[in-house]
């Protein structure tokens, strides 16, 4: 698809009043010193117009596109706010506040897509941008061998959706957020850390979507990610070990950092269920590094491995999430991170054994607190959930409106997303989650049933091939299990398998009480590359007879 961004990368800085309001700059200026406060010539009322004005502006685009020959059009008026705070030891490294505002228009004309975007959200500029999108579509149509087939979608009228936050992170004073991060660093240093970094990322997407189907949708999406990395070194052995936060990026407000439920496992580590205690996690992490520095390298061989959600989610993301993207299956992503071994013939057979009978994966855009939770996708399709793997069998993929007919679906699954008003909407991963076991089972119960095993926690390094088939993953922490008990920490352990053999070796999944959401804030895909956020839910899970290697260097 030909793209025309126009002046799409003309980012609009926060005006002084809004900047101070969102970041608490007046309170925190003493801490961060030279962070600039930039002015904006654009009035605040134009950055956040009422829904009636957005509808009027969107109709200019829709009506212009139709009058120029488009059979379908969708419009996104987007305002994007981002704040990133980073610290190291006892100082602030940086505070970044960015805001962007503009309009993206996508049209279908002569059976082909066209797209154009502009930072000028004014009627004349919008009309010209819509005309340009139609022109591009008509050029694309000359090069396209078959017309786009769009799944039907009934308009939803004028509706709105908002992430159900309790405390808007952008309204928390900057000083409070910096104080939190520096207190986290202080705890690490008090407990013997040599180095420590902590950071807080916040995103607010204010997106107005309109389509020629009759949808006018206002959405206000919030995401948050607190994280840290703590490091200890042993000067005698010259060994260095690190541990990252066991936090998850979430579709929540600042309330995520107000701890509620947790569960301790053998006194070794804490599992955070719905909220997160950053200070407690970094204290535990720093103390764990002493054990990690003394830990012996793992003995290579076959093990029963137990994966905590903080490491299993990444395995799910790479081996299940990306593998079931229909555009990747069809080869559209071959030039960026590969295709997929889950070809259509496997789905058509209705018998492909992706995993064992207890392996069930559900895709969704609705889980509360998840990164992927929305009300509607960028084509105006209501959020929903559906089975991808059912009782171990591949039963479905992830689709958008122009892919649904390829699977004989009557409607889209609502997976269309663009990361910015200047970006082309295309198929992106929903939340893809392993369903919890139906029989009561805790992580401690699972450990008791393992004679020779390893327990992995925390996302770490990974590698997977271009068809998402052969892979290798490791964890931040790894504990040896002997005769049903934790025998101590080992290091440099990585597990290897093919996607098919790995999920068929799954023999137990903890119940709903252990189920947690983890995820990634920046999943890259497409060319030009776009970034999206997605969660993966799962409970602690057991895999039998998995190959484990040691990545320890020869000097060890």
Secondary structure, 3 states (H helix, E strand, C coil): CCEECCCCCCCCCCCHHHHHHHHCHHHHHHHHCCCCCCCCCCCHHHHCCCHHHHHHHHHHHHHHHHHCCCCEEEEEEEEEEEEEEEEECCEEEEEEEEEEEEEEEEEEECCEEEEEEECCCCHHHHHHHHHHHHHHHHHHHHHCCCCCCCCCCCCCEEEEEECCCCCCHHHCCHHHHHHHHHHHHHHHHHCCCCEEEEEEEEEEEEEEEEECCCEEEEEEEEEEEEEEEEEEEECCCCEEEEEECCCCCECCCHHHHCCCCEEEECCCEEEECCCCCHHHHHHHHHHHHHHHHHCEECCCEEEEEEECHHHHHHHHHHHHHHHHEHHHHCCCCCCCCCCCCCCHHHHHHCCCECCCCCCCEEEECCCCCCCCCCCECCCCCECCEEEEEECCEECCCECCCCCHHHHCCCCCCCCEECCCCCCCCEECCCEEEECCCCCCCCHHHHHHCCCEEEEEEEEEEEEECCCCCEEEEEEEEEEEEECCEEEEEEECEEEEEEHHHHHHCEEEECCHHHCEEEEEEEEEECCCCEEEEEEEEECCEEEEEEEEEECCCCCC
